[in-house]
Amino acid sequence: MRIALDAMGGDNAPYEIVWGGMLAAAKTDDEIMLVGDEAAIRDALAQRHPKIRPLPDVNALLESGRVKIIHTDESIAMDDAPAAAVRRKKNCSINVCMRMVKEGTADAAVSAGNSGAMAASALFILGRIKGVSRPAIATVLPTADADRPLLLLDAGANTDCNHEWLREFAVMGDVYSRLVLGREKPEVGLMSIGTEDCKGNELTKNAFPILRDYTPGITFKGNVEGHDVFEGQTDVIVCDGFIGNVILKTAESAAHAMGGWLKRIIKSRLAYKLAAILLIPALKKFKQQMDPEVHGGAPLLGVPGAVIITHGSSTYKAIFYACRAGSRAAANNVSKEIAEHIAQLPEIPLEAELEQPTRAAAE
């Protein structure tokens, strides 16, 4: 696959970005196209990366065409207003990546840059898949089952949603979970404040019967709660972007805090330090299982093309896995599969839209 990688996006650009792209080119069959300021890209490649062993042969990859540099002198900063910046800077690296996907010279676009700009650029240039009301950002989260990561959507693209959008999110999440994450029959849950179908706000109460009765092709588990996110018993959870983003940011904060707490406790006593030496292999395995960088960034689902948004603080490792995710999404025709499933959705009868769960909340 051909990956258009925004070399100028992210807090660590271009250094970590280009080396992540180099690693992807060296370890996979993908062709990496580094989009951005050529001088800055070459300067970053001239500096050896201390954490990558063995170091990819930069000259060999460039000469073979496995890595290409696509020059553009415009980029979008993390604090730019997304939509305005995308319109004003027509040749920014994000827009160039999207045009390459649109024109068929790239199979996927990957960026650690301004996520709002990525979503806006994808909408302006790629448009929406027919039948999709709003694209959604889907975030892959680790769970207690190392072989069963969770897909959470929407993670921030749409702060206010209606029940029809949640139905589309469920379909898109089901497709991505099957084709990219390898779940044969994903279980889809609706985020709420209780597992009973009468629990929740107006949005979740309206969405429940729609997901249960008018969303063929998915395995609807019903309502799930916050504690279900990391249990490893659900494959896809759908919610509005406000709730999804709060879950994501809270999880990131909690993981960071727990790491700090653990370090302080271990350092507080000599006995703990000695015990920790014996636990080093287990702690490394735990850290690897919970490492968000290995889960390949967040796909923007609902646009006709593979678009991967990764964290602004991404290192070379996160970029490597994001490129792999983009490659898998493109190779498995995720957007085409989504289009086919969305087209098969039945019309929601008016009485279904007005339906409310019959059981009393007291039950």
C-alpha positions as CSV (number, residue, x, y, z in Angstrom):
1,M,0.0,0.0,0.0
2,R,1.0,3.6,-0.5
3,I,0.9,5.8,2.6
4,A,0.8,9.6,2.5
5,L,2.4,10.6,5.8
6,D,2.0,14.2,7.0
7,A,5.6,14.8,8.0
8,M,4.9,18.2,9.5
9,G,2.0,17.3,11.9
10,G,2.5,16.7,15.6
11,D,4.5,18.0,18.5
12,N,7.5,15.9,17.5
13,A,7.5,16.7,13.8
14,P,9.3,16.2,11.6
15,Y,11.9,14.1,13.4
16,E,9.8,11.4,15.0
17,I,7.3,11.4,12.1
18,V,9.9,10.8,9.3
19,W,11.7,8.1,11.3
20,G,8.4,6.3,12.0
21,G,7.8,6.4,8.3
22,M,11.3,5.1,7.6
23,L,10.7,2.2,10.0
24,A,7.4,1.4,8.3
25,A,9.0,1.3,4.9
26,A,11.9,-0.9,6.2
27,K,9.6,-3.4,8.0
28,T,6.6,-3.7,5.7
29,D,5.9,-3.8,2.0
30,D,4.3,-0.4,2.1
31,E,5.6,2.7,0.2
32,I,5.8,5.8,2.4
33,M,5.4,9.2,1.0
34,L,6.6,11.9,3.4
35,V,4.7,15.1,2.7
36,G,6.1,18.4,4.0
37,D,9.0,20.7,3.8
38,E,11.7,18.8,2.0
39,A,14.6,20.6,3.7
40,A,13.2,19.9,7.1
41,I,12.6,16.3,6.3
42,R,16.1,15.7,5.0
43,D,17.5,17.5,8.0
44,A,15.6,15.1,10.3
45,L,16.8,12.1,8.3
46,A,20.4,13.2,8.6
47,Q,20.1,12.8,12.4
48,R,20.3,9.2,13.6
49,H,17.5,8.0,15.8
50,P,19.0,6.6,19.1
51,K,16.0,4.3,19.8
52,I,15.7,2.5,16.5
53,R,17.8,-0.6,16.1
54,P,18.8,-1.5,13.5
55,L,18.6,1.9,11.8
56,P,16.9,1.8,8.4
57,D,19.2,2.6,5.4
58,V,17.8,6.0,4.5
59,N,19.7,6.3,1.2
60,A,18.7,2.8,0.0
61,L,15.0,3.4,0.8
62,L,15.0,6.8,-1.0
63,E,16.9,5.5,-4.0
64,S,14.6,2.5,-4.3
65,G,11.5,4.6,-4.2
66,R,10.1,2.9,-1.1
67,V,10.3,6.3,0.6
68,K,9.5,9.5,-1.4
69,I,9.5,13.1,-0.3
70,I,6.6,15.2,-1.5
71,H,7.5,18.9,-1.0
72,T,5.1,21.5,0.3
73,D,6.0,24.6,2.2
74,E,2.7,25.0,4.1
75,S,1.5,23.2,7.3
76,I,-1.2,23.6,9.9
77,A,-0.2,24.3,13.6
78,M,-1.8,22.4,16.4
79,D,-3.5,25.6,17.7
80,D,-4.8,26.8,14.2
81,A,-8.6,27.0,13.8
82,P,-9.1,23.7,11.8
83,A,-11.7,24.6,9.1
84,A,-10.3,28.1,8.4
85,A,-6.7,26.8,8.2
86,V,-7.7,24.0,5.8
87,R,-9.4,26.5,3.5
88,R,-6.7,29.1,3.8
89,K,-3.7,26.9,3.4
90,K,-4.7,25.0,0.3
91,N,-1.2,23.4,-0.1
92,C,-0.7,22.5,3.6
93,S,0.7,19.0,4.2
94,I,-2.7,17.6,5.4
95,N,-4.5,18.8,2.3
96,V,-1.8,17.4,0.0
97,C,-2.2,14.0,1.8
98,M,-5.9,14.0,1.3
99,R,-5.6,15.0,-2.4
100,M,-3.2,12.1,-3.0
101,V,-5.9,9.7,-1.6
102,K,-8.6,11.5,-3.7
103,E,-6.5,11.2,-6.8
104,G,-5.5,7.6,-6.2
105,T,-1.7,8.3,-5.8
106,A,-2.0,7.2,-2.2
107,D,-4.1,4.5,-0.5
108,A,-4.1,6.0,3.0
109,A,-3.4,9.3,4.7
110,V,-1.8,9.4,8.2
111,S,-1.1,12.4,10.4
112,A,-0.3,13.3,14.0
113,G,-1.3,16.9,13.4
114,N,-4.3,18.9,14.2
115,S,-7.1,16.3,14.4
116,G,-9.8,18.9,13.7
117,A,-7.9,19.9,10.5
118,M,-7.6,16.3,9.5
119,A,-11.3,15.8,9.8
120,A,-12.1,19.0,8.1
121,S,-9.7,18.3,5.2
122,A,-11.1,14.8,4.8
123,L,-14.6,16.2,4.6
124,F,-13.8,19.0,2.2
125,I,-11.6,16.9,-0.2
126,L,-12.8,13.3,0.2
127,G,-16.4,14.0,1.1
128,R,-18.6,11.5,2.9
129,I,-19.5,7.9,2.0
130,K,-23.0,7.9,0.6
131,G,-25.5,7.4,3.3
132,V,-23.2,8.4,6.1
133,S,-24.5,11.5,8.0
134,R,-21.3,12.3,9.9
135,P,-17.9,10.7,9.9
136,A,-16.6,9.5,13.3
137,I,-13.3,9.2,14.9
138,A,-12.8,5.7,16.2
139,T,-10.2,5.1,18.9
140,V,-8.6,1.7,19.7
141,L,-8.2,1.1,23.4
142,P,-6.4,-1.7,25.2
143,T,-8.5,-4.0,27.5
144,A,-7.9,-6.7,30.1
145,D,-7.9,-9.2,27.2
146,A,-4.7,-8.4,25.3
147,D,-6.1,-10.0,22.1
148,R,-9.4,-8.1,22.2
149,P,-8.9,-4.3,21.9
150,L,-11.9,-2.1,22.1
151,L,-13.1,0.3,19.4
152,L,-14.7,3.5,20.8
153,L,-16.6,5.9,18.5
154,D,-17.2,8.7,18.3
155,A,-14.1,10.0,20.1
156,G,-14.6,13.7,19.4
157,A,-15.7,14.5,15.8
158,N,-19.4,15.1,16.7
159,T,-20.1,16.4,20.2
160,D,-23.9,16.3,19.6
161,C,-25.4,13.3,17.9
162,N,-28.8,11.8,17.1
163,H,-29.8,8.1,17.2
164,E,-29.5,7.7,13.4
165,W,-25.8,8.7,13.6
166,L,-25.2,6.2,16.4
167,R,-26.6,3.5,14.2
168,E,-24.2,4.5,11.5
169,F,-21.3,4.5,14.0
170,A,-22.3,1.0,15.1
171,V,-22.1,-0.2,11.5
172,M,-18.8,1.5,10.8
173,G,-17.3,0.2,14.0
174,D,-18.4,-3.3,13.3
175,V,-16.8,-3.2,9.9
176,Y,-13.5,-1.8,11.2
177,S,-13.4,-4.2,14.1
178,R,-13.8,-7.2,11.7
179,L,-11.5,-6.2,8.9
180,V,-8.7,-4.4,10.7
181,L,-8.8,-5.6,14.4
182,G,-9.6,-9.2,13.4
183,R,-12.8,-9.7,15.4
184,E,-14.9,-12.4,13.6
185,K,-18.3,-11.3,15.1
186,P,-17.8,-8.0,17.1
187,E,-20.2,-7.3,19.9
188,V,-21.5,-3.7,19.8
189,G,-22.5,-1.9,23.0
190,L,-24.3,1.4,23.5
191,M,-22.6,3.6,26.2
192,S,-25.1,4.5,28.9
193,I,-25.4,4.8,32.7
194,G,-26.9,1.3,33.2
195,T,-27.4,-1.9,31.3
196,E,-31.2,-1.8,31.4
197,D,-32.7,-0.4,28.2
198,C,-34.7,2.1,30.2
199,K,-31.5,3.8,31.5
200,G,-29.7,6.7,29.9
201,N,-30.5,10.1,28.4
202,E,-32.9,10.8,25.6
203,L,-30.3,10.0,23.0
204,T,-29.4,6.5,24.3
205,K,-33.1,5.7,25.0
206,N,-34.0,6.5,21.4
207,A,-30.9,4.7,20.0
208,F,-31.4,1.5,21.9
209,P,-34.5,0.1,19.9
210,I,-32.9,1.4,16.7
211,L,-29.7,-0.6,17.3
212,R,-31.6,-3.6,18.5
213,D,-34.3,-3.8,15.8
214,Y,-33.2,-1.8,12.8
215,T,-29.5,-2.4,12.4
216,P,-29.0,-5.7,10.7
217,G,-25.6,-7.3,10.4
218,I,-24.3,-6.2,13.8
219,T,-24.3,-8.2,17.1
220,F,-25.9,-5.7,19.5
221,K,-25.0,-6.4,23.1
222,G,-27.2,-3.6,24.6
223,N,-26.3,-0.9,27.0
224,V,-22.8,-0.9,28.5
225,E,-21.4,1.2,31.3
226,G,-18.1,3.0,31.9
227,H,-16.6,0.0,33.8
228,D,-17.1,-2.2,30.7
229,V,-14.7,-0.2,28.6
230,F,-11.6,-2.0,29.7
231,E,-13.1,-5.4,30.7
232,G,-12.4,-7.0,27.3
233,Q,-16.0,-8.3,26.9
234,T,-17.1,-5.8,24.3
235,D,-15.6,-5.1,20.9
236,V,-17.2,-1.8,19.8
237,I,-18.8,0.9,22.0
238,V,-20.8,3.8,20.4
239,C,-21.6,7.1,21.9
240,D,-21.6,10.8,21.0
241,G,-18.3,12.6,20.5
242,F,-18.6,14.5,23.8
243,I,-18.9,11.4,25.9
244,G,-16.3,9.5,23.8
245,N,-13.7,12.3,24.1
246,V,-14.2,12.5,27.9
247,I,-13.7,8.7,28.2
248,L,-10.6,8.9,26.1
249,K,-9.0,11.8,27.9
250,T,-9.9,10.4,31.3
251,A,-8.4,7.0,30.4
252,E,-5.2,8.7,29.2
253,S,-5.0,10.8,32.4
254,A,-5.7,7.8,34.7
255,A,-3.0,5.7,33.0
256,H,-0.4,8.5,33.3
257,A,-1.3,9.0,37.0
258,M,-1.1,5.3,37.9
259,G,2.3,5.1,36.3
260,G,3.5,8.0,38.5
261,W,1.9,6.6,41.6
262,L,3.5,3.2,41.1
263,K,7.0,4.8,40.6
264,R,6.6,6.9,43.8
265,I,5.6,3.9,45.8
266,I,8.4,1.7,44.5
267,K,11.0,4.4,45.3
268,S,9.6,5.0,48.8
269,R,11.2,1.9,50.4
270,L,14.3,-0.2,49.7
271,A,12.3,-3.4,50.0
272,Y,9.9,-2.2,47.3
273,K,12.9,-1.4,45.0
274,L,14.3,-4.8,45.5
275,A,11.0,-6.5,44.8
276,A,10.5,-4.4,41.7
277,I,13.7,-5.8,40.3
278,L,12.1,-9.2,40.3
279,L,9.0,-7.8,38.7
280,I,10.7,-6.0,35.8
281,P,9.7,-8.6,33.1
282,A,6.1,-8.5,34.3
283,L,6.1,-4.7,34.5
284,K,7.5,-4.5,30.9
285,K,4.8,-6.9,29.6
286,F,2.1,-4.9,31.4
287,K,3.5,-1.6,29.9
288,Q,3.5,-3.1,26.5
289,Q,0.0,-4.4,26.7
290,M,-1.3,-1.0,27.9
291,D,0.9,1.1,25.5
292,P,-1.6,3.2,23.4
293,E,1.1,3.7,20.7
294,V,0.8,0.1,19.5
295,H,-2.9,0.4,18.6
296,G,-2.4,2.3,15.4
297,G,-4.0,5.7,15.9
298,A,-7.7,6.6,15.3
299,P,-9.3,5.9,12.0
300,L,-11.7,8.5,10.6
301,L,-14.6,6.3,9.5
302,G,-17.3,7.5,7.1
303,V,-15.1,9.1,4.4
304,P,-14.2,7.3,1.1
305,G,-10.6,6.5,1.9
306,A,-8.3,5.3,4.7
307,V,-7.6,8.2,7.1
308,I,-5.7,7.6,10.3
309,I,-5.4,10.3,13.0
310,T,-2.7,9.7,15.7
311,H,-1.9,11.5,18.9
312,G,-0.1,14.9,18.7
313,S,2.7,13.6,20.9
314,S,3.3,10.5,18.8
315,T,6.8,9.1,18.7
316,Y,8.3,7.1,15.8
317,K,6.6,3.9,17.3
318,A,3.1,5.4,17.2
319,I,3.7,6.6,13.6
320,F,4.9,3.1,12.6
321,Y,1.8,1.5,13.9
322,A,-0.5,4.2,12.5
323,C,1.0,3.5,9.0
324,R,0.3,-0.2,9.5
325,A,-3.3,0.6,10.5
326,G,-3.7,2.8,7.4
327,S,-2.3,0.0,5.2
328,R,-4.7,-2.6,6.7
329,A,-7.7,-0.3,6.3
330,A,-6.9,0.4,2.7
331,A,-6.0,-3.3,1.9
332,N,-9.3,-4.5,3.3
333,N,-11.4,-1.8,1.5
334,V,-12.9,-0.6,4.8
335,S,-14.6,2.4,3.3
336,K,-16.1,0.2,0.5
337,E,-17.4,-2.3,3.0
338,I,-18.9,0.5,5.1
339,A,-20.7,1.9,2.0
340,E,-22.2,-1.5,1.3
341,H,-23.4,-2.0,4.8
342,I,-24.8,1.5,5.2
343,A,-26.7,1.1,1.9
344,Q,-28.4,-2.0,3.3
345,L,-29.8,-0.3,6.4
346,P,-33.6,-0.3,6.5
347,E,-35.6,2.9,6.9
348,I,-36.4,3.6,10.5
349,P,-40.2,3.7,10.9
350,L,-41.6,6.8,12.6
351,E,-43.1,4.7,15.4
352,A,-39.7,3.2,16.1
353,E,-38.2,6.7,16.5
354,L,-40.9,7.6,19.0
355,E,-40.5,4.3,20.9
356,Q,-39.4,4.5,24.5
357,P,-38.5,1.5,26.7
358,T,-41.5,0.3,28.5
359,R,-39.9,-0.9,31.8
360,A,-39.9,1.6,34.6
361,A,-36.5,3.0,35.7
362,A,-37.2,1.6,39.2
363,E,-36.9,-1.9,37.9
